[in-house]
């Protein structure tokens, strides 16, 4: 089965900043997801080459920036602009080439969209149901502890979640995706997997960033 874990919902390609944590002036708490107008990030994708067992640049680049805020049903959301180049949208593995806008905010450590869907949590270690399907259900869980991740943008101490499917026969899928976030920096690295393969065909890496 070529069902993808990543395309159960479209993860926002976002969130990093300068090397120091960002603080909210009102509550003096770390702005974990670096939600601030003017921030920007660049991500590049790599595809797994089975012949060399290495990941190589596949030409897909996502340019992400926070361009404003918008009040939706009484809550203030940050408006994200993502421009993607080099994508072949015949696959499920990336955004299509072009421009899209998304809206996100933080609530109690959770990154949520305007529909209230949780894309990531930095403090809840309970298993979370992401999506129900006729072939099985997709779950995500925050992993305890931290991991050092090295990408083109630098070295970061990250927390990560794991996303996996429990198939209709009760077994866990071979595919497993991981999402790595750094406090005050945001999304650093993530994988894209199909449920039938233990090797992610695509990884996305933070290559540069800027914060106002």
N, C-alpha and C positions, 0 to 999 in steps of 0.2 A: 504493500500500500504506500502511495506517495503522498499521504496526508502530511502536512507540515505542522509542527508545533508553533512555529513563529507566526504563521498566517492565521492562527485561531483568532488572534486580534492583532492589529497593526500596532506594533510598539513604536512609540515616538523615538526618533533618532536624535537624542538630545543629551544635554546636561553635563557640562563641565565648566570650569572657570580657572582663576589663577591658582597658584600653589598654596595660598593661605585660605582657610575657611572663611565664608561670607557670613556676616552676622546681621540679623534682623534688628533694626533699631528699636522696635516696640517691645520685644520680649527677650532680646539678647541671646536667642537661640541660634544654633548653626542653621543656615539656609541650605539644607542637605542637597536639594536639587538645583541650587544656583538659579532660582527663579528671579530674574531681574531683567527689566527691559534694557536692551542693548547688548546683552551677552550673545556670543556666537561660538559655534563649534563646527569642526569639519571631521567627517568620518569617511574612511575608505574600506571597501570590502575586498576580501581575498577568497579565492576558490581553491578547494583541495585538489591537488594533482596526484592521482593514485599511482602514477608511474614513478614519481619521485618521493611520494609520501610527504609532500610539503605544501604549504599554502602560498599561492601566488596572486599578485594583484590582478583583479579582473576588470579594472577600469571604471567601476561604479564609485561615485563620490557623492556624499550628501552634505550640503551646506545648510546648516541650521542656525537660526537666529530668533531671538525674542523681539518682536516688533511692536508690541503694545499690550494693553490689557483690555478686557471686556467683561462687563457685568452680565452674568447669565443666571436668571432666577435668583437674584439677590447675592450671588457669590462672584468674586472677582477672579477671573481666569487670565493666565498669560497666553498671549497669542504667538504661536510658533510658526515660523515660515521655513519650509524645507524645500530646497531646490536640489533635484537629483539629476546627475549627468551620467551617461555611459551605461544606462540600464537597458536590459533586454526583458521587457515585461511579458514575454512569452513564458517566463518562469514565475514562481511565487516568491523568489528569493530576495527581492528588493522592491523599493518604490519604483513606479514608472518614471521614465525621464520626464522632467517637467517640474511644476510647482504645486505645493499643497500647503494648507493652513490647518493647524490643530490647536486645541485649547486645553490647558492643564493647570491644575493648582495642587497645593499640598494640604492635606488634612490629617492631623494626628500621625504624621510620619508616612502617610500614604500618598503616592502620586496618583491623581485621579483625573479623568477627562470630564467633559461637560455632561456626560451621561451617568457619572458616578462610578464608572468602572475603574477598579484598582489596577494600575499597570505595574506598580512596585510598592513594596512596603519595607521599611528599614527597622521595624521593631516588633512585628508580629510573626512568631515562628510556627503558627498553626498552618497546616496544609489548607490550601485555598482552591476551591473548584473554579476553574477558568471557563470551561465550556463542556457541554454535554453533546455527544454525537451518537449516531446509531452504531458506529464501529467501536466506541469507547469514549471515555471522558478524559479531559486534560486537566491536570492539577499543577499548582506551583507552591513551592515552600521556600522560606528564607532559611539559609544555612547558618548555623552558629559559627562564630569566629570570623577571622578576616584572612585575606589572601593578598599578597603583593602581585600586582599585574604590571608588566612592562609593555608599553605600546610606544608608537612614534612620538606621542605627546609627552612621554615621561614615565616615571615609575610611581605607582599609586597604591596605597593600602585600601583594599576594597572589601565590602560585604557583597555576597552574591545570593541569588535565588536559583533554584533549579526547576525546570518545567518538564513534565513528562506525561505520558498517556497511560492509563490503565485500560487495556483492551476489553472487549465484550466477554472474552473468556476468562477474565480476571488476572491476566498476566500483565506485567509492565512492559511497555514498548522498549525496543533497543535504543531508540533515539532519545536524547536528553539535551536540553538547551540550558545554558547558563548565562545569567545577566549580572555583570559586575558594576557596582556603583561605589564611588568614593565620596565620603562626607564633605560637603561644601564644594564638590566638583561635579557630581552627577554620573551619568552613564559613561563608562570607560571602554567597555568591551562586551560583546555578546556573540553567541553562536546561533546558527540557523540549522535545524535538523529535520530530517524526515523520520517518521516513527519507525521505519524498517531498518535504519542504519545507525550504528553506534558512532560513526565518524561524521561530524558535521560537514556538509559540503561547502558552507559559507561561514566566514567569521567577519565581524565588523569591528574596526579599531579606531579609536580616537587618535587623530594625527596632529591637530592643532586646536587652539581655543583662545578666546579673549573675553575678558569681563570688564565692564565699565567701572 
